[in-house]
Protein backbone atom coordinates (compact mmCIF):
# COMPACT_ATOMS: atom_id res chain seq x y z
CA UNK A 1 0.00 0.00 0.00
CA UNK A 2 1.54 3.37 -0.93
CA UNK A 3 2.29 5.94 1.78
CA UNK A 4 -0.65 8.23 0.96
CA UNK A 5 -3.04 5.27 1.19
CA UNK A 6 -1.72 3.77 4.41
CA UNK A 7 -4.25 2.37 6.81
CA UNK A 8 -4.96 4.91 9.47
CA UNK A 9 -7.50 4.36 12.19
CA UNK A 10 -9.39 7.61 11.80
CA UNK A 11 -10.23 9.63 14.85
CA UNK A 12 -13.48 11.52 15.17
CA UNK A 13 -11.57 14.80 14.93
CA UNK A 14 -10.02 13.74 11.61
CA UNK A 15 -13.45 12.96 10.20
CA UNK A 16 -14.79 16.35 11.36
CA UNK A 17 -11.73 18.18 9.96
CA UNK A 18 -11.84 16.40 6.60
CA UNK A 19 -15.58 16.93 6.17
CA UNK A 20 -15.18 20.60 7.04
CA UNK A 21 -12.29 21.05 4.61
CA UNK A 22 -14.41 19.55 1.85
CA UNK A 23 -17.35 21.76 2.85
CA UNK A 24 -19.58 18.72 2.95
CA UNK A 25 -22.68 18.28 5.06
CA UNK A 26 -23.20 15.01 6.91
CA UNK A 27 -25.68 14.15 4.16
CA UNK A 28 -23.05 14.83 1.46
CA UNK A 29 -20.50 12.57 3.18
CA UNK A 30 -23.09 9.82 3.66
CA UNK A 31 -23.99 9.89 -0.02
CA UNK A 32 -20.36 9.91 -1.19
CA UNK A 33 -19.05 7.30 1.24
CA UNK A 34 -21.94 4.88 1.58
CA UNK A 35 -21.87 5.31 5.37
CA UNK A 36 -25.17 6.16 7.04
CA UNK A 37 -25.87 9.65 8.36
CA UNK A 38 -26.57 8.35 11.88
CA UNK A 39 -23.24 6.55 11.91
CA UNK A 40 -21.37 9.66 10.75
CA UNK A 41 -23.06 11.74 13.45
CA UNK A 42 -22.15 9.08 16.04
CA UNK A 43 -18.52 9.09 14.82
CA UNK A 44 -18.24 12.88 14.94
CA UNK A 45 -19.81 13.18 18.39
CA UNK A 46 -16.78 11.80 20.28
CA UNK A 47 -13.06 12.49 20.62
CA UNK A 48 -10.48 9.86 19.75
CA UNK A 49 -11.29 6.62 18.00
CA UNK A 50 -15.07 6.23 17.76
CA UNK A 51 -16.43 3.32 19.80
CA UNK A 52 -18.86 0.82 18.28
CA UNK A 53 -17.82 1.69 14.71
CA UNK A 54 -16.33 -1.00 12.50
CA UNK A 55 -12.94 -0.72 10.82
CA UNK A 56 -14.79 -1.22 7.52
CA UNK A 57 -16.82 1.95 8.19
CA UNK A 58 -13.70 3.97 9.00
CA UNK A 59 -11.97 2.64 5.88
CA UNK A 60 -14.96 3.66 3.73
CA UNK A 61 -14.74 7.19 5.15
CA UNK A 62 -10.97 7.28 4.65
CA UNK A 63 -11.22 6.05 1.05
CA UNK A 64 -13.91 8.62 0.28
CA UNK A 65 -11.87 11.51 1.63
CA UNK A 66 -8.65 10.31 -0.01
CA UNK A 67 -10.41 10.09 -3.37
CA UNK A 68 -11.06 13.83 -2.95
CA UNK A 69 -7.47 14.87 -2.13
CA UNK A 70 -7.24 14.30 1.63
CA UNK A 71 -4.28 12.63 3.34
CA UNK A 72 -4.53 11.45 6.92
CA UNK A 73 -1.63 11.86 9.32
CA UNK A 74 -1.60 8.93 11.73
CA UNK A 75 -1.30 9.10 15.50
CA UNK A 76 2.37 8.61 16.31
CA UNK A 77 2.38 9.53 19.97
CA UNK A 78 3.85 12.98 19.32
CA UNK A 79 2.38 16.14 20.86
CA UNK A 80 1.01 17.17 17.45
CA UNK A 81 -1.30 14.15 17.30
CA UNK A 82 -3.19 12.85 14.28
CA UNK A 83 -4.22 15.22 11.52
CA UNK A 84 -5.40 15.86 7.99
CA UNK A 85 -3.61 17.31 4.98
CA UNK A 86 -5.56 18.70 2.04
CA UNK A 87 -2.92 18.72 -0.66
CA UNK A 88 -5.04 18.81 -3.77
CA UNK A 89 -8.20 20.85 -3.99
CA UNK A 90 -9.94 23.06 -6.55
CA UNK A 91 -8.25 26.41 -6.95
CA UNK A 92 -5.01 25.49 -5.18
CA UNK A 93 -1.96 26.67 -7.06
CA UNK A 94 1.37 25.33 -5.90
CA UNK A 95 4.26 27.69 -6.47
CA UNK A 96 7.72 26.24 -7.09
CA UNK A 97 10.28 26.89 -4.37
CA UNK A 98 13.36 28.66 -5.62
CA UNK A 99 15.50 31.78 -5.31
CA UNK A 100 12.64 34.16 -6.18
CA UNK A 101 9.84 32.28 -4.41
CA UNK A 102 8.69 32.00 -0.80
CA UNK A 103 10.76 33.90 1.76
CA UNK A 104 13.48 34.60 -0.82
CA UNK A 105 10.93 36.51 -2.94
CA UNK A 106 9.98 38.68 0.04
CA UNK A 107 13.63 39.49 0.72
CA UNK A 108 14.12 40.32 -2.96
CA UNK A 109 11.08 42.62 -2.95
CA UNK A 110 12.35 44.44 0.13
CA UNK A 111 15.56 45.14 -1.70
C-alpha positions, -999 to 999 in steps of 0.1 A, spaced: 0 0 0 15 34 -9 23 59 18 -6 82 10 -30 53 12 -17 38 44 -42 24 68 -50 49 95 -75 44 122 -94 76 118 -102 96 149 -135 115 152 -116 148 149 -100 137 116 -135 130 102 -148 163 114 -117 182 100 -118 164 66 -156 169 62 -152 206 70 -123 210 46 -144 196 19 -174 218 29 -196 187 30 -227 183 51 -232 150 69 -257 141 42 -231 148 15 -205 126 32 -231 98 37 -240 99 0 -204 99 -12 -190 73 12 -219 49 16 -219 53 54 -252 62 70 -259 96 84 -266 84 119 -232 65 119 -214 97 107 -231 117 134 -221 91 160 -185 91 148 -182 129 149 -198 132 184 -168 118 203 -131 125 206 -105 99 197 -113 66 180 -151 62 178 -164 33 198 -189 8 183 -178 17 147 -163 -10 125 -129 -7 108 -148 -12 75 -168 19 82 -137 40 90 -120 26 59 -150 37 37 -147 72 51 -110 73 47 -112 60 11 -139 86 3 -119 115 16 -86 103 0 -104 101 -34 -111 138 -29 -75 149 -21 -72 143 16 -43 126 33 -45 115 69 -16 119 93 -16 89 117 -13 91 155 24 86 163 24 95 200 39 130 193 24 161 209 10 172 174 -13 141 173 -32 129 143 -42 152 115 -54 159 80 -36 173 50 -56 187 20 -29 187 -7 -50 188 -38 -82 208 -40 -99 231 -65 -83 264 -70 -50 255 -52 -20 267 -71 14 253 -59 43 277 -65 77 262 -71 103 269 -44 134 287 -56 155 318 -53 126 342 -62 98 323 -44 87 320 -8 108 339 18 135 346 -8 109 365 -29 100 387 0 136 395 7 141 403 -30 111 426 -29 123 444 1 156 451 -17 
